[in-house]
Amino acid sequence: MRRDAIAHMSAVNLLDFDLDALAAWCAGLGEKRFRAQQLFRWIHQKGERDFGRMSDLARTLREQLVQHAEVRALQPMSERRSADGTVKWLFDVGGGNAIETVFIPEDDRGTLCISSQAGCAVGCRFCSTGHQGFSRNLTTGEIIGQLWHAEHALRRQLGLAAGERAITNVVMMGMGEPLQNYAALVPALRMMLDDHGYGLSRRRVTVSTSGMVSMIERLRDDCPVALAVSLHAANDALRDELVPLNRKHRLADLMRACHHYLERAPRDFITFEYCMLDGVNDSDAHAREVIELVAGRGPAAAPGLRIPCKINLIPFNPFPQSGLRRSPDARVQAFARVLQAAGLVTTVRKTRGDDIDAACGQLAGEVRDRTQVRVRLQRRREAEPLAAPVAAVAQAAQGAAR
């Protein structure tokens, strides 16, 4: 093997280090913490990869960095732009895998949707990412590398002045279940929040989870940011079918974890995401189940625990393998009115980037499905048609309504 190839393999990727980890690594080179802070700012605030241009670092440190380190950025395979201004990048992460990252511009903010895994093992029925299967967790460097590339590419494209941000909000809502990749996620979150890095507010960084109860508890203690929970059904029987993780983490336990999380959360509410599926979870009876659940009433609730929340209704983005349909707009609005009449803050998410397959639930990338999720989902669809449990749940709800 060539010597330069060996050197490249042994070089550490500084995108993998939050500030504390970078300070510890620099200490191993005999450098003090303020040098790590300078280096951190060069990498994340200025987007610099060339150690020779980091002019306020000592020459001896720059020489050591050249020998032992690199800023190994993700390589974009493509960049696509929607008619509404949404941008989607496809990044090569090696091994035949590619991930997708989406930037959504709005008048008062710029939101980046970041992936945490190559694929997803949760297998939600309405999500095309889950139907692609699962390959592996991303490294911290691959998670933060999406923000690194997007922020500095957009600054150049938009002609922003020094200190101006292109990205003001980050949502961990791309490919994957973030809390299944906890060890890599938390350092990346800390880099987003660090004033020497991206300086984002905890209120403007959101982790979206399908409901990993124990990991919600850990995030509360380690790095509490805004929390969004993929709900999609407010009774266990239906949610078992839509979000298979529910078979392990029941709704009552999830509500307890959400209630506990709010003690340290930067916002005083939890966002519940609810994908609207025609004839599956979109009736007025389903809406009343949501009301009962977050009020701490009903069979699926954590008794007596009211969860301050915002309900975000998401129009389903159909794909052939799902066998599901989008709820009509009139049904979505009727569902929202039931929730709003009960005093719940309810919004209907505006679909963005669907012309480039960048809308919610559409991110698929290219994944080598080493866990055979795709095959298992197909077998499950064939063995357990969704219509049967939906009919049973709907009948039970109608009986309860009487």
C-alpha positions in Angstrom: 0.0 0.0 0.0 1.3 3.5 -0.8 2.6 5.6 2.0 0.2 8.5 1.3 -2.8 6.1 1.4 -1.6 4.8 4.8 -1.3 8.4 6.1 -4.8 9.1 4.9 -6.3 6.1 6.7 -4.6 7.0 10.0 -5.6 10.7 9.9 -8.4 11.5 12.3 -11.4 13.3 11.0 -11.8 16.5 13.0 -15.5 16.6 12.1 -16.0 13.7 14.5 -14.9 15.8 17.5 -17.1 18.1 19.6 -15.2 20.9 21.4 -14.4 18.8 24.5 -13.2 15.9 22.4 -11.1 18.2 20.2 -9.6 19.9 23.3 -8.6 16.4 24.6 -7.1 15.5 21.2 -5.1 18.7 21.0 -3.9 18.2 24.6 -2.3 15.0 23.3 -0.3 17.2 20.9 0.7 19.4 23.9 -1.7 22.2 23.0 -3.9 24.2 25.3 -7.7 24.4 25.1 -7.7 27.9 23.5 -5.9 26.4 20.5 -8.7 23.8 20.2 -11.3 26.6 20.3 -9.4 28.5 17.5 -9.3 25.3 15.4 -13.0 24.6 16.0 -13.9 28.0 14.8 -11.9 27.7 11.7 -13.5 24.4 10.8 -17.2 25.1 11.7 -17.6 28.9 11.6 -15.4 29.5 8.6 -15.7 26.2 6.8 -11.9 25.9 6.3 -10.3 22.6 5.5 -6.8 23.7 4.7 -4.7 23.9 7.9 -2.2 26.1 6.1 -4.8 28.9 5.9 -5.6 28.8 9.6 -3.4 31.9 10.1 -3.7 32.4 13.9 -2.6 28.8 14.7 1.0 28.3 15.6 3.1 26.9 12.7 4.1 23.9 14.7 0.5 23.0 15.4 -0.4 23.4 11.7 2.4 21.0 10.8 1.1 18.5 13.3 -2.4 18.8 11.9 -1.2 18.2 8.4 0.5 15.0 9.6 -2.2 13.6 11.9 -5.6 15.1 11.0 -8.0 16.2 8.2 -11.4 17.7 7.8 -13.0 14.9 5.8 -16.2 16.4 4.3 -19.0 14.5 2.7 -18.9 14.3 -1.1 -22.1 15.4 -2.7 -23.2 13.1 -5.5 -26.0 15.5 -6.6 -27.7 18.7 -5.7 -31.4 19.3 -6.8 -33.5 22.4 -6.4 -37.2 22.5 -6.2 -39.5 25.2 -7.7 -40.2 26.4 -4.2 -36.5 26.9 -3.3 -36.0 23.6 -1.4 -32.6 22.1 -2.0 -31.8 18.4 -1.7 -28.2 16.9 -1.6 -27.4 13.3 -2.1 -24.1 12.4 -0.2 -21.9 9.4 -0.8 -21.1 7.8 2.6 -19.2 4.8 1.1 -20.0 1.1 0.9 -22.6 1.6 -1.8 -24.7 3.9 0.6 -25.9 7.4 0.0 -27.9 9.7 2.3 -30.1 12.7 1.6 -30.2 16.1 3.3 -32.8 18.8 2.6 -32.7 22.6 3.1 -36.0 24.4 3.3 -35.9 28.2 3.0 -38.6 30.4 4.5 -38.9 34.2 5.0 -37.9 34.1 8.6 -35.7 31.0 8.8 -33.6 28.4 6.9 -34.2 24.9 8.1 -31.9 21.9 7.4 -33.2 18.4 7.6 -30.4 16.0 8.6 -30.1 12.2 8.3 -28.7 10.1 11.1 -28.5 6.7 9.5 -28.0 5.1 6.1 -31.6 3.9 5.8 -33.8 3.1 8.8 -34.6 -0.1 10.6 -37.9 1.1 12.2 -40.0 0.3 9.2 -42.9 2.7 9.5 -45.6 1.8 6.9 -45.9 5.3 5.5 -42.2 6.2 5.1 -40.2 5.5 2.0 -36.9 5.6 3.9 -37.9 2.6 6.0 -38.9 0.7 2.9 -35.3 1.2 1.5 -34.0 -0.9 4.4 -31.1 -0.2 6.8 -27.3 -0.3 6.3 -25.5 1.4 9.2 -25.4 4.3 11.6 -23.7 7.5 10.5 -20.6 8.7 12.3 -20.6 12.1 14.1 -18.6 13.5 11.3 -21.1 12.3 8.8 -24.0 13.9 10.7 -22.3 17.2 11.3 -20.8 17.1 7.9 -24.3 17.6 6.3 -24.6 20.9 8.2 -21.0 21.8 7.4 -21.5 21.3 3.7 -24.9 22.9 3.5 -24.1 26.0 5.6 -20.9 26.9 3.7 -22.2 26.0 0.3 -25.3 28.1 0.8 -23.3 31.1 2.2 -21.3 31.1 -1.0 -24.4 30.7 -3.2 -26.4 33.4 -1.4 -23.5 35.8 -1.1 -23.9 36.2 2.6 -21.5 38.4 4.5 -19.2 37.1 7.2 -21.2 36.2 10.3 -24.5 35.8 8.4 -26.1 32.4 8.7 -27.8 30.5 6.0 -29.2 27.8 8.4 -31.0 29.0 11.5 -32.8 25.7 12.4 -31.8 22.1 12.3 -34.3 19.1 12.4 -33.0 15.6 12.8 -35.9 14.3 10.6 -34.0 12.9 7.6 -33.2 9.3 7.0 -33.0 7.2 10.1 -34.1 7.1 13.8 -31.7 9.5 15.5 -32.0 7.9 19.0 -30.9 4.6 17.6 -27.6 6.3 16.8 -27.3 8.1 20.1 -23.5 7.9 20.6 -22.9 9.7 17.4 -25.9 12.0 17.6 -25.1 13.8 20.9 -21.6 15.1 20.0 -23.1 16.4 16.7 -25.9 18.2 18.6 -23.3 19.8 20.9 -21.4 21.1 17.9 -24.6 22.7 16.6 -25.2 24.4 19.9 -21.6 25.4 20.7 -20.9 29.2 20.3 -17.5 28.3 18.8 -19.3 26.2 16.3 -22.7 26.9 14.8 -24.2 28.7 17.8 -27.8 27.5 17.3 -30.3 27.8 20.1 -31.6 24.7 21.8 -35.1 25.8 20.7 -34.0 25.7 17.1 -32.5 22.2 17.1 -35.1 19.4 17.0 -34.7 15.7 17.4 -37.5 13.7 15.9 -38.1 10.2 17.2 -40.5 7.4 16.6 -40.7 6.8 20.4 -37.6 5.3 21.9 -38.6 5.8 25.5 -35.3 5.0 27.3 -33.3 7.2 24.9 -35.7 10.1 25.3 -34.9 9.9 29.0 -31.1 9.9 28.2 -31.4 12.9 25.8 -33.2 14.8 28.6 -30.2 14.4 30.8 -27.4 14.7 28.2 -28.4 17.3 25.7 -32.1 18.5 25.9 -33.2 20.1 22.6 -36.6 20.5 21.1 -38.4 17.2 20.8 -40.8 15.9 18.1 -42.5 12.5 18.4 -43.8 10.6 15.4 -47.2 9.7 16.8 -49.5 8.9 13.8 -52.0 7.0 16.0 -53.3 7.4 19.5 -54.2 3.8 20.3 -51.7 1.0 20.6 -53.4 -1.4 18.2 -53.2 1.0 15.2 -49.9 2.4 16.2 -48.4 -1.1 16.3 -49.3 -1.4 12.6 -48.0 2.0 11.5 -45.0 2.4 13.8 -43.6 -1.1 14.7 -41.5 0.3 17.5 -44.7 0.8 19.4 -44.8 -2.9 20.1 -41.9 -2.4 22.4 -42.5 1.2 23.6 -46.2 1.5 24.4 -48.0 4.8 24.2 -48.5 5.2 28.0 -44.7 4.8 28.5 -44.0 7.2 25.7 -46.3 9.9 27.3 -44.6 9.5 30.6 -41.2 10.0 28.9 -42.5 13.1 27.1 -43.9 14.5 30.4 -40.6 14.0 32.1 -38.6 15.4 29.2 -40.5 18.7 29.4 -38.8 19.4 32.8 -35.6 20.2 31.0 -36.8 20.9 27.4 -36.0 24.3 25.9 -39.6 24.6 24.8 -42.7 24.1 27.0 -44.4 21.7 24.6 -43.8 18.5 22.7 -44.5 18.4 19.0 -46.5 15.4 17.9 -46.2 14.5 14.2 -49.3 12.9 12.7 -49.2 11.6 9.1 -52.7 11.8 7.6 -53.6 8.4 5.9 -56.9 8.1 4.1 -59.3 5.8 5.8 -56.6 4.6 8.3 -56.1 7.2 11.0 -57.9 10.3 9.9 -61.5 10.0 11.3 -63.0 12.3 13.9 -62.9 9.3 16.3 -59.1 9.2 15.8 -58.8 12.9 16.5 -60.7 12.4 19.7 -58.3 9.6 20.7 -55.4 12.1 20.3 -57.3 14.6 22.6 -57.8 11.9 25.2 -54.2 10.7 25.0 -52.5 14.0 25.5 -55.0 14.9 28.3 -54.0 11.8 30.2 -57.3 10.1 29.7 -58.3 7.0 27.8 -56.9 3.4 27.6 -53.6 4.3 25.9 -52.8 7.4 28.1 -50.5 7.8 31.1 -53.3 8.4 33.6 -53.4 11.9 34.9 -50.5 13.2 32.8 -51.4 16.0 30.5 -48.8 16.7 27.8 -48.5 20.3 26.6 -48.1 19.9 22.9 -48.5 21.0 19.4 -50.0 18.7 16.8 -48.4 18.8 13.3 -50.6 17.2 10.7 -48.6 16.0 7.8 -50.1 15.3 4.3 -48.9 11.8 3.3 -46.6 11.7 0.3 -47.5 8.5 -1.5 -45.1 6.0 -2.9 -46.0 2.7 -4.6 -44.8 0.2 -2.0 -46.9 1.7 0.8 -50.4 0.7 -0.4 -51.6 3.9 1.4 -53.3 7.1 0.2 -53.2 10.7 1.3 -56.2 12.0 3.2 -58.2 14.5 1.2 -57.6 18.1 2.2 -61.2 18.5 3.5 -60.7 15.5 5.8 -57.4 16.9 7.1 -59.1 20.3 7.8 -62.0 18.5 9.6 -59.5 16.5 11.7 -57.7 19.8 12.6 -60.9 21.4 13.7 -61.7 18.6 16.1 -58.3 19.1 17.7 -58.5 22.9 17.8 -62.0 22.8 19.3 -60.4 20.9 22.2 -57.8 23.7 22.7 -54.9 21.9 21.0 -52.5 24.0 18.9 -52.7 22.3 15.5 -50.9 23.1 12.3 -51.0 21.4 8.8 -47.5 21.1 7.4 -47.1 22.7 4.0 -45.6 20.2 1.6 -42.2 21.4 0.4 -39.9 19.9 -2.2 -42.2 17.1 -3.3 -41.2 17.8 -7.0 -37.7 16.6 -6.1 -38.8 13.9 -3.7 -37.6 16.0 -0.7 -40.9 16.2 1.2 -41.6 14.5 4.5 -41.3 10.7 4.3 -39.8 10.7 0.8 -36.1 10.6 1.6 -34.7 7.3 0.4 -31.1 7.7 -0.8 -29.3 4.6 -1.9 -28.9 1.9 0.8 -27.5 -1.6 0.9 -30.1 -3.3 3.0 -27.9 -5.5 5.2 -30.6 -6.2 7.7 -33.2 -7.2 5.0 -35.7 -4.7 6.2 -37.2 -4.4 2.8 -37.8 -8.1 2.5 -39.3 -8.4 6.0 -41.6 -5.4 5.4 -42.9 -7.0 2.2 -43.5 -10.3 4.0 -45.3 -8.5 6.8 -47.5 -6.6 4.4 -48.5 -9.8 2.7 -49.1 -11.6 6.0 -50.8 -8.8 7.9 -52.9 -6.5 5.6 -53.4 -3.1 7.1 -57.1 -3.1 6.4 -58.0 -5.7 9.0 -56.6 -4.1 12.1 -57.8 -0.7 10.9 -61.3 -2.0 10.5 -61.2 -3.5 14.0 -59.8 -0.3 15.6 -62.4 1.8 13.8 -65.2 -0.4 15.0 -63.9 -0.2 18.5 -63.7 3.6 18.3 -67.2 3.8 17.1 -68.4 1.7 19.9 -66.6 3.9 22.4 -68.1 7.0 20.8 -71.6 5.7 21.5 
